[in-house]
């Protein structure tokens, strides 16, 4: 389904739409939620001028068509599964880029992975307010993409990790309080200039194969976050009885616990045991104490 050219008033979502196009075949769920984010954001930016209204209506039609095609996909029909799908995909891209950065391997694919991760963390807003942790991941990824790109373009060697950030309090994962400097051109990551050497291949989700084979390093090749295997249990209409620890849980507590279990299941699909254990521990703590 053809969509008109993007009006200049909606330029803020051009990269999200480009990410959707890039994932059209290899991960339609990512493509769907990127377009949904673009549509929701576009409605807030400008839904009144004729060109914007025409664009957004066609985008809505495209979303409806995709939703019908993906009707049996739980990542579309169940929000909690879709949330886990997008978050895991984004964080896998982030982790790949962060590992490359901290190993001193600077190249255009890791730059694009950092930036795409930040865009997908934007997309998580369709499910509700971002967690503080994801806000920090997004700021850090966007800053890193800009910083490394500019270094390679000017022939400088970037510094690994959060070194050089402008916020003195940015020690916790290098992102807290950092200003968003993400004014990118559409082609900015196609050729970031000469650097310390070519990248090992496309970023995760595009058939990435690591250039190194250190068995102690997690393997992220061919990252495709699949739909969740199970739909979440229905949230009860009434308050559930107290748990074994005598804690009165709310429906929101149960929904949150379900999400942690979903995240754990997704992590196990990639043999990421540590993440799975952390999320199961969070679910158990929430269910037994009423607190995360």
Order of alpha helices (4+ residues) and beta strands (2+ residues): alpha-alpha-alpha-alpha-alpha-alpha-alpha-alpha-alpha
